[in-house]
Amino acid sequence: MKIVADSNIPFAAEACAPLGEVQVLKAGEFSRETLYDCEILLCRSTRKINAELLDGTAVRFVATATIGTDHMDFEYLNQRGIVTASAPGSNANSVSEYITSALFVLAEQSGQRLCEMSIGVVGVGNVGSRVVAKCEALGMTVIQNDPPLERQTGEGRFRSIDELMDCDVLTLHVPLTREGRDATYHLVDAAFLDRLKPGAILINSSRGAVVDGAALGTALDTGALGAAALDVWEHEPLIDVDLLSKMAVGTPHIAGHSFDGKVNGTKMVVDAACRFLDVPADWDPAPLMPPPDVPTLSLDAAGRDDEDVVREAVMALYDVRRDDAGLREAATADPDGAYFNALRRGYWKRRAFHHTQAVLTGGSAELAAKLGGLGVQV
């Protein structure tokens, strides 16, 4: 049996070796010719999975090692009887750590302190719930909005979108949907932006088309919006470079690209393939994982404000400005758009906060709890 895996799925060859013959290809190399005798296809979101790609092939199982599935034509796949799987939640912690770093950068740029700010979280699923937890650990006032989940659970923690309009920050964690009562396509349009409090900050790490880019640019130009951070863009990889120039933080769709998140995705799709083949799902990636860049971190908290210490820790583990600078430099040097996917494919091995042991001197139990709430071992 032949298995084809995207080269951007870490350890795919090692994980799938017991299941059959494994061929690792770049997403751009996927074609009917390269997949004609493939039975299991493991992909990521950079390649459309549809009739144009799969007609005439032997593919009977497709799994995407991503939380999003916009690139998969499920109507076609179901008609063909092709079994599918994805990796929901695999990169949720990674995105929440990205948001944590971005919040510190945005707060510093606006001259504010996170512990005195409110944040509205739109979408409280795998990703949003982790963002809520980290923002609460930072001492922010958190307001949650998720109409589908509210209807499903009946929980009283959810608020209407109107109640988020007075928040200092709004962060989006929703799927891209174009129809139905909860459609999110251009959810944030000119009318939406006009309702936000003056000087508010917008963060989008969900899907690019959830935000109307033209309206966002206008709101920033007029000062109606205080600042914005985008990790996702309309028309990727051909992003609006002028809009990038207006961003407080702009990154190339890498919020969920921590190495741990990508390996979680590998584990989830390989396990799904094992279930499809009715064989044991026992692959363990731990022995293959590289050591973290910051295994230990010394923090002297004596006489310092807790938020300053937490900020030092977060920036030491992941400073989102590194990815911001990389995108701006590449966009200037290579305006044809090829750089965007290249940055994603060649992304560095960012590790999760929980791999770092912080040694805290002169700090309180409250400070230790805040760091622990972000995932740092103290």
N, C-alpha and C positions, 0 to 999 in steps of 0.2 A: 504494500500500500504506500502511495506517495503522499507526502505532506509538504505543502509549500507555506512558508512563513515569511512575513515582512521582516526585513533586516533590522528594523527599528524596534523589534520585540526582543528584549534582552533574554539571553539564554534559551531562545526557542529551539535551537538545534540540540542542546543538551537535554532539555525537558522532553522533547518529542522523540528522541533517539530510540527509546524502547518501543515506540508505537509503529515505526516503519521507516521508510526511506525519507529523509528530510532534505529539502532544498530551500535555502534562504535566498530571497531575492529582494531587491529594492522595490518599493511600491510601483515605481515607474516602469519596472520590468514585468509587472503582471500583465498578461495578455492571454487570449484564447490559446495561442501556441504554447506558451510556457505552462499553462494550466490544463492542457488537454487531457492528461492522464492523472491529474491531481484529484484525490478524493477528499482531502481535508485541507481547508484554506484558513490560515490565521492571518488576520490583517489588522491595520490601524485605520484611522479616519482619513488618511490622505488619498485613499483610492476608492472610487465609486464601485460598489459591488452590485452589478445589474446584469441584464441580459446581454448587453454589448460585451461584457467581460466573460460571462460564464456559459453562454449558449454553445453547445457542442462539446463542453468539457465533462469530465467524470465527477466533478465536485458534488458531494452529497452532504457536506457539513462545513459551515462557515462560522467562525467566531472572530469578533473584533475585540482586541485587547484594550478597549476604551469604554468610557462611561457613555459617550454619545453614540447614536446609531443613525444619524441623519444620512450617512453615506451608503446605507444599505437599503436596497429596494425590496422591502419585505413582501410586497404583492407578488413580484416575480419569484422571489425565493420560495414563497409558500406554494405557488403554482407548480414549481419544479419539484416540490417535496423536499427541498434542501433544509436541513435542520440548522438552526442558528443559535448563537449564544453571544453574550457580551460580558463586560466586566464592570457592572455598576458598583460604584463606591471604591473602586480600586485606587483611584487617585484623590479621594476626598480629603484625606489628611494633608496631602501635598498642596491642594488648593487653599485649604485653611491656613497653612503656614505662609503661603504666598500673600494672602490677605493680611495676615498679621504683620509681615514685613512692610507691605504697602501702606498700612495704616500708620505705622511709625513715620514713614517718609512723608506722607501727606500731612500728618499732624505737625511735623516739624516745619514743613513748608508754609503752613497756614498759621504758625505761631500758637497752636493749641495743644492741650494735653488730652490724651485719650480718656483718662479717668473722668474728665469733665464733659465728655462728648456723648451724644446719643447716636445709635446706628440702627437703621432699618434693614432687616435681612429679608429679601424677597425670594422665597423658595427655601424650604427648611427640610430638604431631603438628606441624602447621604452627605453632601457637601455643606449645605446651609446649616445643618445641625451642628457640625463641627465648628463652623464659623461662629455660631451663637456661643458655643462653649468657650472658645478662645476669647471672644470679645467680653464675655462675662468675667473671665479670669483677669482681663486687663482693667476691669472696673468700669467698663462702658455701660450705659443704659441701652439695653437691647430690646427692640420691638420686632416681632416676627409676623410675617405675612405669607400664607400659603393656602389659598382658597381650596384647591383639591384636597389637601391633607386635612384641612379644617372640616370639610364635609365628610371625609372618611372617618375621622376620629372623634369629631365633636368636642375637641379639647378647647378650653377657654384661653389658652395662651396666645392664640392667633388674633391679629388685629386687621382691620380693613386697610387697603392701600392708602385711603385718605389719612389714616392715623400715622402714616410714615412720612407724610409730607413736611413735617416740622423737624425731622431728624437732621442732625449735622452731617451724617454720612448715609448713603444708600448703597447697598451692595446686592448684586443680582446673581442668583443661583438657580436658574430655571432652564428647562429644555426649550428648544425652539419649536413652536407649534404655530400653525397658520390658520387653524380652524377651531371652532368650538368656543365655549364660554370662557375658557382660560387661555385663549390664543395669546402667544407672547411675541409674535412678529411685530417689531416696532412698538412694543409695549411702552418703551420710553421714547416718546415723540415730542414735538414742540409743545403740545398742550400739557403733557406730563411734566416736562421740564419747567414750564411756567408756574406750575403749582408748588414746586419745591421751595423751601425757605431760601431767602437770599444768602448766597455764599455757601450753599450746600456742596458736598463732595459726592461724586458718583463713581462707583467702581463696577466694572463689568468683566467677569471672568467666566461667563456662561457660554453664550453664543453671540457672534457678532451682530446678527440681524435683530437681536432683541432691542438694540438701541438704533435709532435713526441717526446715522453719523452726521448727516447734514444739519439736523436740528441741534445735535450736540455741539458741533462747531460753532453754530450761531449763538447758542447759550453761553459758550465760553468767550466768544468775541464781545458780547454785550455786557458780560459780567454778571448775568443772571445766575450763572453757576460758578461757584468758587473755584473748583478744580475737578479734574476727572482722571481716572486711571483705567486704561483699557489693556486687557490681555488678549481679547478677541475682537475681530474687526469684520465689518461687512466686506464681502467680495475677497476674502482671503484666497490666495496669497497676495493679490494685487490690492494692497491696503492704500488708504488715503494718506499720503505722506504729509500733506498739509495739516490734516487732522492730528497726525502724530506729533507735529511740531507744537501743537496746543496742549498736549497731554502733560500732566504733572508726572505721570508714570505711564510708559508705553512699552509693552513686551510682546514677543511673537508667539502667542498662544502656548505658553509653557507653564502656566500656573500649576497644572497637574503633572508636569514632566519631571518630578523628582525621580531619582533612580528607584527608590523604594516603591513609588506608585506604579512605575512601569513594570517592575518585577511582580508586583501584586497582580497586575493585568495578565502577565504571562502565566502565573500560577492559576488564575481563574479560568482562562481559556483552555489551558492544557487539561485542567481537571474536567472541564465541560467535554472536551474531546474524549477523555477517558470514559466518562459516563456514556457518551454516544457509542463508544466501542465496547462498552460493558467490561472494562478492565479496571484494576485498582488505580485510584488516583493518589499516588504516594510520592510525587516529586517534591523534593525539599530544596529550595534555592539557597538556604542559609550558607552552606559551605562555599558557594561561588561568590558571595557578596563581598565587595571591596570594603576596606576599613573606612570609617568616616574621616573627613578632612579635619574635624575638630572633635577628637575623642573625649578630651577633657577641657574644661573652661573654668578659669579662676576668676571669681567675681568678688571684689572688695566693696561691700555695701555700707561700710561705716560712715555715718554722717551724710549719706546720700538719700535722695528721694527714690522710692521703690520703682517708679516708672522709668527713671533714668537707668537704673540697673537692669531692668527687664529689657529696655531698648538696647543696651549694650550687648546683652546676651543674644537677642534676636538678630541684630545686625552681624554679630560674629558668626552666627550659624547660617543665615541667608539674608544677604542684602540685595533686595530687588533692583537696586540701582545698577548692579552689574548687568542684568539682562536688559534693562532700559537703555544703557549706554551701547550695548551690542546691537540692538535694533536700530537705534538712531544712526550709528556709524555705518551699518550695512545698507540702510535705506538711502543714505547719501551717496555711497559708493556704487550701488548697483540698483538703479531705479526701475529695472524691468520686472522686479518682483521675485526673481529666482532666489534671492537671499532669504526670504521668509521661511520657506520650507527647509532650506539649508541650515538655518539656525536651529530649527526644531530637530532635524535629523542629527546634527552634531552637538546636541545639548550636553552640557557637562553633567557629571554624576552628582547632582545635588542630593544630599542625604537628609532623612527625616530628623527632626529635633531630638527624638527619643534615643538616638544613638550617642548623644553627648551627655557626659557626666559633669555637672556643674559643681564646683567647690565654692561654697558661699561663706564669706567671712564677714562678720559684723552685721548680718542680716536678720530679719525677724521671721517668725513662723509664717506671717502673712505674705512676706515676700517669697519665701520658699513655696508657698501654696500657689502664688501667681505663676511662678516659673513651672511648677508641676502641672498647672492647668494648661500650659502651652505645650506640654509633652516633654519638657526637659527633665532629666533625672537630676535630683539635687541631693 
